[in-house]
Amino acid sequence: MLYWLFTEGRLWSAALIVPSGLLTILLTLILASRTKQSHSRLRVLTYLAFSLALAAGFILLLSHSAIQRGRNTLPPILDWLVGCPATVDGSRILSFGGLLVLVLLAGNLLLTQQMRPASVLQEWLNLLKRPYKKRGKVGSSHFCTPGEFRRFRNQDIDGIILEGAFWGERNRRLDSGIEQLYLSSEDATRGILALGSPGSGKSQAVILPIIAQKMQAGMSLIVADPQGELKSHILKLAGLTGHAIAIHDPTRTDTPRFNLADGIQTVSDARAIADVLVSRLPGDNQFWSDAASSLLAACLLRFKTLGKIYAALADANQLVEKINSQQDDARLLANNFVASAKSDGKVAANILSTLATALTGWASSSVRENTAVSDFAASILLREPTVIILTCPGRMRQVYAPYLGAVLRRLMLDLDTFAELHGGALPTSIFIVMDEFPTLGRLDGIVSDINLVRKRRISIVIAAQTRAQLQHIYGTQGTDVLLSGLATQIVFGGCDTHTASYYSQASGQASIGNKRDDFVRPRPLLTLDEVQSPPRGNCLIFIRYTEPNYAAQLVLCAQLRRFYENPDYQASPMPSVQPRLLPRRGKIELFDHIPLSLGATEHEQDSVG
């Protein structure tokens, strides 16, 4: 048998060594990359292929050395095992056969070791999976490489597409053939920020394309549009996609109404809404804004509407009686106000004055009427594809933009509550788009929860003009928390010096120098001038992401395609189709045919009936 193996077997070995070797490499790589999964059959096949390749190589290399002339003096049993003629040295063949067995055992043991975690093969495979990253002596920041950009060529139906031209390291074009950058659903849920001066293209290049993509995908959105610039585009898109549109403008009498105070039952919800409506005053005056916020939170628990709250501010004594009518959370929230009203009343008067200033808009009878009842709720976003637009006239933005922010916060709280009651995540992705974000007031809840909403399948897209705007509203620490929570940040050229300085520092240090000697010095990857005037295109994209075996912050130069430049969005095949607008009294017509078990709260069911 061994004699045949070292003679006739050489022909078989020559034919099998290449395919068995390739099969061994392929199966080994598959097994090594799936260490946490059980593949017993695949493992056995790998050992067989490896043993066959190893035996074939051994035979081809040493068969001539194994066959030598001599006397065969082996016992009968061993002679039968070797199977050689009497003129061939059987002991030599037997020795080489034993050596073959040892080689197979050693080879399979080595293969077993290499398929275990933390082996050399495992580490080598992990390096192959990761994009190559150069390490500089004094800094390793760099623009995106083609290997790193490969991740953004994979389309995700729940993700976001940025269209245009993209450049990376050494001004190399990265999007050849597609002119698109695909952000995954994970990237989308980790938040997107667009920063740029007026007219830079935030709305046309980022906000509107994202809204159009999500509406075409049949997703629901909440759009805060304080300037009213997005509404006409959304209405046109809704005529094509069939979305229901709820436009809430507190100053108009022909749009759906929303009662911000309706259904607020907990201190946390009341305080979250109050903190948005009452702007925090700087310095020593912060006491008055905080006290006014606490009083408003108490009133939200006690009164049915904001209009009634504003009317109650006219008489401090009656307000105290109303608050003291029940010994509950509202009574405790207003302790400072009640105690002052019962003494000299000066502190109470200042608190009332601060709160009345924040609610000045409710002096209008039409606004009080438009915020007295609710014609829609957050649950409609989960029942059918819907876009809720929160807007107001530009001349009234300073008065009512914080109210729109409070409505947005209320809708987010309702969605968060629904997700908690149904397994921790919403049944469908919801996109929240906030244009001119700083004008919406102090949304501390969004800033603090920016890294948590992704687990609810809520994606946040924010547009602002400068970092200084955010810092004025949220302070330095709050702004840092917000920016650190938004994983994708698009900074348009022509920004102010404060914003450019921040992103120049955030881009990190790069190592530059002559490769012929050891003289290497650090340099900011992006100087202040390069942030204000990008090397290529008109904006810079900063993307942070984490994968199981790789994490990075990437920097790209980009020329994003604007909404009006995309023919897919402008060529309307159904120009006569009108969007389905939710009327003021449209809850019954819209909700009658929808099962109430899809997430409506008991309060919402009562209001529908």
Steps between C-alpha positions, in 0.01 A plus 500: 500500500773745595701391198209585271459833678860601426493373140164510324370747756733767364274547197194545722692734726602721210136528392358563848751729668384825337119461544534356850738780598266770370204332669694487826580871487140590422348282772758612757425866435127436531541313827743752644261786428210321671649396830180567694287272284486121497596338167587138583455369145697786352774443756528130411513585129776753570713241683450249218595749229803616698615142565461413131701805392770432759528132403514586130780746558693252718472227234608726216803622693625178668371207296831459315688491829263240645548247217850344512631157395580256777381191684151486645536352851169614649269264692195373307254750650722801431589357161129491416468864613794613289420279198836537327699247288778294659764713320386825666597614849170464691639641826578829329150526355353424842711775657380755247143383556538565873650839423195578284269417791699728733490781244121463469455505878724802546335684211148442632602608849645819355181556300292456815709758681462751217122472498476598866435861609805729530712277277740641243258411221213665685696820548607499137140459386390783727762724342371406155145594601608842623585782262869576504582798719834674505644590837700821512765575756340823618143460373296258291208711382433465130232539241286201407679230299342282227507202736311692768251637248409145392266486798296786356437323170256253658142624476268459799126539443460661844807718457564832327651581162715809451538579131783692342878479471727383782876535536734341750872460553718694255184647343416160355144455373337221702154462348597413143208342317229567760526865614336398825593440863283249684454550873375186674193488723737502799666817369157659451379422852818648648402843370594741222596866534526757220680826582516787257435869460178622334493400134776240536269213399406330827135463406547430130795261528423317826155561649275476192675198341471307828131590532436392140683168545311409815163597352571289192583212736160539670636614837342751736671827590472793739632818338560815703493780243513832690554703182244320284754429225447122485121481502437552128754233403353251747147559369614430146675180606196390701288517185727235350557277803150507651611621843248660732610854587432670833609865489488658844532879501380658825422826321268357232135404538488248214766250615477213752517605863718358772454531875841482659360460852262219413586171671803622698491302825858470624745753639773396256280559195372831635849625582634389160235709324535797735877518456451545125233770527688708759837614370776477757629842600876558535692567819320584823168527315498124450316468833195674352490287188539180703225606740274595209568162340403320822180705525413425137560129560260516795242680286532240224399238756212713631353674191366355176651747250776758467236766438346436841843511658571840344162634613563375855819706525291817525402428862771360727261428788260296289794315348624410849152375593487288184841348569415436866169337412671159503798369694683337210811536285385831355477648850856395580637632169366848575628519859719807440223692331236409760727585794588839351139582414402444863774734629607825335412384147798667328667173400166361384437810289839466330439131434160579348654775288768265367245232416260749342781623276567144383129448422439836332382329183191368680364851535362436151150350507566304179811340650308406814236339280756319285664346808181412689447148359701244302407390149796260472734302723835323475329164446397600146867477401489127575160432344566630150772693312462853633698823503437739789619850409551748784522849356411865553537827304854632492406831663356310798785253535652666804174460693378158388816307403555384863139377500572294187801357681276409794252325268789310346621400844150384596471283189840346572398424859186325375701294250750410770220386730349286225839340429552417869162328514570294187841342542723807502484591130241645265353267235621735227772760469403862568705792369501832685628791292569834669584793278645808674534291816616780737177696443292216651602586853700307754430133424707355784320168470619452144855596593512257792326218309678547168692173548199306631229561240675272249383202705144623441558508120477878502740687273574868556613746231596849618587814305656810652703797381793511742639326804472829687120482461495165677741622765281803572200273569662197665830632630840350429439170676154450350632576152785253544251231609280571198785496249655187649166323465455581130722253317474658153570872472496696175674838518455732203772739394478866581427432866596739777840496669368347823350201317805460277734504800301227674502265201864571424583379849255208473664376179818410692871511423671350197869410461678666210863495396757367256507121473872511423590616849356483848377858511125472570284776643132522598245702309123540544327282245281800421612852572245768582523630143447150354181456702365831374614422144514118452779362277237346269126560476309732728467304825675260735343181638610360836379143562560294813411133499576182687501146363582170675864518393557863404416852616592829338420864440507574128533836331386555142472795268170507315293685243146396593234501232219741581135407499413710196788341306361146534263422210341209690342740750399768253342290223154440645308224317174601678500880516125520562497281813428703811649403837268352761485771766378425850216746575420661832222256571652213302580251777185290450533487122867402519486257791162329457632212291818447706506258797556688823722218629795626295631720777240763584484577866173491691488879487544499120225240459261718699584802288445303178156394611 
